[in-house]
Amino acid sequence: MGQHSEWEPYISRLPLPGDMHSSIFWSDEEMEMIRPSFLYQETIKQKKLIERDFSGVKLVFDEFPHLFQDPTLEEFTYAYQLVQSRAWGSSKGASLIPFLDFVNHDNTSGAHLFGDEQEQNLVVTAVRDYAKGDEVLIRYGKFSNAALLLRFGFTLSNNTWDFFQVDLNIPQDDDLYSQKSDMLHDLHTPSTKDNDEFTSSWNSFKIKQGEAIPLSLRAFARILVCNSQQELDGLREEAAQSDGQLSPYPLKNKEREIAAHKLLYSKVSQLIKKHYEHLEPTTPDLSGNCLVRRRLAKDLLQGELRVMESFHERLEITAGQLLLCNT
């Protein structure tokens, strides 16, 4: 239908592919700028999901060549991201709402968004007076820079909702690999989906600004540092005395408790080092999209670093207190 469509005035004002900066559009070289962040893997997962969906709908495209002029994966990704970044969800699914999807995001906005599915409308209600020409902002959600960059293609400086992710694994050459795996399976915390829409798995742990050490992360570290079956059995006994939970109280074996905190301290130290290394520009002469995406990558990594360094300091204090108690 093109220019004859009743939606042409709206569609013609949607951003072009070159103006969209979600990490799913980044080249391999640009992706290297965010490799230390968990968003690197999340972006790869999202790209694979889009490729899978394209393979499915392409069967329909091929059946009706007179309606679809052999669309490419790049075109499908562009359309997919337009919907992903602008659609509003409801109990009936996702909808594109012209004009409202041009309203920008602000973490501190107090403007309220009300939806009435029966009347099929959405209303933005201001909480302060606006002068003519003032921009009205709303808050899309409590999104970290990782979520904002993946879904919408922008970031914020000093984002309140930033976090970082710690991944722990049992070394393949660990003599107690199977025993530790069994114990982690028995005591693991189910996967959860947070406000930022990222799902945490059994060995991935989100750390937010000001948070204490997550109980599940502390439990995982305690299992990892065990050196004998006897120590693992001791952990099971302590868990049995705490309603099956391994982490509410410090371990009776103080040396193992200190070792668990040192393990976490070392892991976070490595993450901090990698983030700083990737904040150092390796290609100074950038322009256009590459320059914009470097700034986005910098916001992402700096936000995660801010949370990391705060958490790193708390780990250091806790480990020091444990050492004092053990002397």
CORGILIN-V172329 format. One record per residue. RES is the residue in three letters. SS is DSSP state (H for helix, E for strand, C for the rest). PHI is phi in whole degrees, 0 to 359 (999 if undefined). OMEGA is omega in whole degrees, 0 to 359 (* if undefined). Layout:
RES/SS/PHI/OMEGA ; RES/SS/PHI/OMEGA
This chain:
MET/C/999/174 ; GLY/H/56/183 ; GLN/H/293/180 ; HIS/H/273/181 ; SER/C/288/177 ; GLU/C/292/180 ; TRP/C/265/184 ; GLU/H/302/179 ; PRO/H/300/179 ; TYR/H/284/183 ; ILE/H/298/182 ; SER/C/293/180 ; ARG/C/257/175 ; LEU/C/286/182 ; PRO/C/296/176 ; LEU/C/278/181 ; PRO/H/307/182 ; GLY/H/290/180 ; ASP/H/262/183 ; MET/C/255/188 ; HIS/C/236/171 ; SER/C/306/183 ; SER/H/297/177 ; ILE/H/290/178 ; PHE/H/266/186 ; TRP/C/285/176 ; SER/C/286/178 ; ASP/H/301/180 ; GLU/H/295/179 ; GLU/H/292/179 ; MET/H/297/179 ; GLU/H/299/180 ; MET/H/293/181 ; ILE/H/243/183 ; ARG/C/304/181 ; PRO/C/292/182 ; SER/C/278/175 ; PHE/C/296/179 ; LEU/H/296/178 ; TYR/H/302/180 ; GLN/H/289/179 ; GLU/H/298/179 ; THR/H/293/177 ; ILE/H/299/178 ; LYS/H/299/180 ; GLN/H/294/178 ; LYS/H/297/179 ; LYS/H/294/177 ; LEU/H/296/179 ; ILE/H/295/178 ; GLU/H/298/178 ; ARG/H/295/179 ; ASP/H/296/180 ; PHE/H/296/179 ; SER/H/299/180 ; GLY/H/289/183 ; VAL/H/284/179 ; LYS/H/297/176 ; LEU/H/299/177 ; VAL/H/288/178 ; PHE/H/304/183 ; ASP/H/293/180 ; GLU/H/285/183 ; PHE/C/231/183 ; PRO/C/297/180 ; HIS/C/285/178 ; LEU/C/258/183 ; PHE/C/239/185 ; GLN/C/271/175 ; ASP/C/48/180 ; PRO/C/296/181 ; THR/C/264/176 ; LEU/H/299/180 ; GLU/H/297/179 ; GLU/H/292/178 ; PHE/H/296/179 ; THR/H/297/178 ; TYR/H/299/180 ; ALA/H/295/179 ; TYR/H/302/184 ; GLN/H/287/175 ; LEU/H/301/179 ; VAL/H/289/182 ; GLN/H/302/186 ; SER/H/271/187 ; ARG/H/234/185 ; ALA/C/282/176 ; TRP/E/249/183 ; GLY/E/269/175 ; SER/E/208/180 ; SER/C/293/181 ; LYS/C/261/179 ; GLY/E/120/182 ; ALA/E/255/181 ; SER/E/224/169 ; LEU/C/269/183 ; ILE/C/241/182 ; PRO/C/307/181 ; PHE/C/80/182 ; LEU/H/298/182 ; ASP/H/283/172 ; PHE/H/269/181 ; VAL/C/285/184 ; ASN/C/273/186 ; HIS/E/260/171 ; ASP/C/214/183 ; ASN/C/299/186 ; THR/C/259/183 ; SER/C/298/177 ; GLY/C/257/179 ; ALA/C/298/184 ; HIS/E/258/179 ; LEU/E/245/180 ; PHE/E/242/178 ; GLY/E/244/177 ; ASP/E/235/185 ; GLU/C/293/180 ; GLN/C/292/178 ; GLU/C/275/180 ; GLN/C/57/177 ; ASN/E/212/174 ; LEU/E/233/182 ; VAL/E/234/174 ; VAL/E/262/181 ; THR/E/249/180 ; ALA/C/283/178 ; VAL/C/247/175 ; ARG/C/208/178 ; ASP/C/283/177 ; TYR/C/240/174 ; ALA/C/275/178 ; LYS/C/302/180 ; GLY/C/96/177 ; ASP/C/293/177 ; GLU/C/276/176 ; VAL/C/269/181 ; LEU/C/246/174 ; ILE/E/232/176 ; ARG/C/257/180 ; TYR/C/295/183 ; GLY/C/164/179 ; LYS/C/274/189 ; PHE/C/259/171 ; SER/C/288/176 ; ASN/H/297/178 ; ALA/H/298/179 ; ALA/H/292/179 ; LEU/H/297/183 ; LEU/H/290/181 ; LEU/H/290/187 ; ARG/H/272/188 ; PHE/C/247/178 ; GLY/C/87/174 ; PHE/C/214/179 ; THR/C/224/176 ; LEU/C/235/173 ; SER/C/284/179 ; ASN/C/54/180 ; ASN/C/290/182 ; THR/C/300/188 ; TRP/C/263/178 ; ASP/C/294/176 ; PHE/E/207/171 ; PHE/E/231/184 ; GLN/E/238/176 ; VAL/E/250/176 ; ASP/E/250/178 ; LEU/C/242/179 ; ASN/C/217/175 ; ILE/C/280/177 ; PRO/C/303/182 ; GLN/C/299/182 ; ASP/C/268/178 ; ASP/C/291/180 ; ASP/C/298/181 ; LEU/C/254/186 ; TYR/H/305/184 ; SER/H/293/180 ; GLN/H/294/179 ; LYS/H/291/178 ; SER/H/299/180 ; ASP/H/297/182 ; MET/H/292/178 ; LEU/H/295/177 ; HIS/H/297/181 ; ASP/H/290/189 ; LEU/H/250/188 ; HIS/C/292/176 ; THR/C/269/180 ; PRO/C/302/178 ; SER/C/298/180 ; THR/E/229/176 ; LYS/E/245/185 ; ASP/C/269/180 ; ASN/C/301/183 ; ASP/C/277/174 ; GLU/C/78/175 ; PHE/C/268/180 ; THR/E/264/177 ; SER/E/267/182 ; SER/C/256/187 ; TRP/C/295/181 ; ASN/C/242/177 ; SER/E/241/188 ; PHE/E/229/178 ; LYS/E/272/177 ; ILE/E/241/180 ; LYS/E/257/182 ; GLN/C/301/176 ; GLY/C/81/181 ; GLU/C/282/171 ; ALA/C/285/178 ; ILE/C/297/178 ; PRO/C/304/183 ; LEU/H/301/181 ; SER/H/293/178 ; LEU/H/291/179 ; ARG/H/298/180 ; ALA/H/296/180 ; PHE/H/300/181 ; ALA/H/297/180 ; ARG/H/298/178 ; ILE/H/290/182 ; LEU/H/300/186 ; VAL/C/273/178 ; CYS/C/294/182 ; ASN/C/249/182 ; SER/C/207/176 ; GLN/H/296/179 ; GLN/H/299/179 ; GLU/H/293/177 ; LEU/H/296/178 ; ASP/H/297/178 ; GLY/H/297/177 ; LEU/H/295/179 ; ARG/H/297/179 ; GLU/H/295/179 ; GLU/H/293/178 ; ALA/H/294/180 ; ALA/H/297/180 ; GLN/C/278/182 ; SER/C/235/179 ; ASP/C/56/177 ; GLY/C/83/179 ; GLN/C/266/185 ; LEU/C/264/193 ; SER/C/237/183 ; PRO/C/297/185 ; TYR/C/233/177 ; PRO/C/300/179 ; LEU/C/294/175 ; LYS/C/293/176 ; ASN/C/278/186 ; LYS/H/297/180 ; GLU/H/297/178 ; ARG/H/291/178 ; GLU/H/295/177 ; ILE/H/296/180 ; ALA/H/299/180 ; ALA/H/296/179 ; HIS/H/290/177 ; LYS/H/295/177 ; LEU/H/299/180 ; LEU/H/294/179 ; TYR/H/299/180 ; SER/H/295/181 ; LYS/H/296/180 ; VAL/H/291/176 ; SER/H/301/179 ; GLN/H/296/179 ; LEU/H/296/179 ; ILE/H/299/180 ; LYS/H/300/181 ; LYS/H/295/179 ; HIS/H/296/180 ; TYR/H/296/179 ; GLU/H/298/183 ; HIS/H/277/174 ; LEU/H/280/177 ; GLU/C/281/182 ; PRO/C/294/178 ; THR/C/255/177 ; THR/C/234/189 ; PRO/C/293/186 ; ASP/C/266/179 ; LEU/C/245/177 ; SER/C/210/176 ; GLY/H/60/183 ; ASN/H/300/182 ; CYS/H/298/179 ; LEU/H/292/177 ; VAL/H/299/184 ; ARG/H/287/174 ; ARG/H/295/179 ; ARG/H/297/178 ; LEU/H/297/178 ; ALA/H/298/180 ; LYS/H/295/178 ; ASP/H/300/181 ; LEU/H/298/184 ; LEU/H/292/180 ; GLN/H/293/177 ; GLY/H/296/179 ; GLU/H/293/179 ; LEU/H/299/181 ; ARG/H/301/180 ; VAL/H/288/179 ; MET/H/301/185 ; GLU/H/294/176 ; SER/H/294/179 ; PHE/H/293/179 ; HIS/H/300/179 ; GLU/H/294/179 ; ARG/H/294/177 ; LEU/H/298/180 ; GLU/H/296/179 ; ILE/H/295/181 ; THR/H/297/179 ; ALA/H/297/179 ; GLY/H/295/179 ; GLN/H/296/178 ; LEU/H/295/178 ; LEU/H/296/178 ; LEU/H/296/179 ; CYS/H/292/185 ; ASN/C/268/181 ; THR/C/264/*
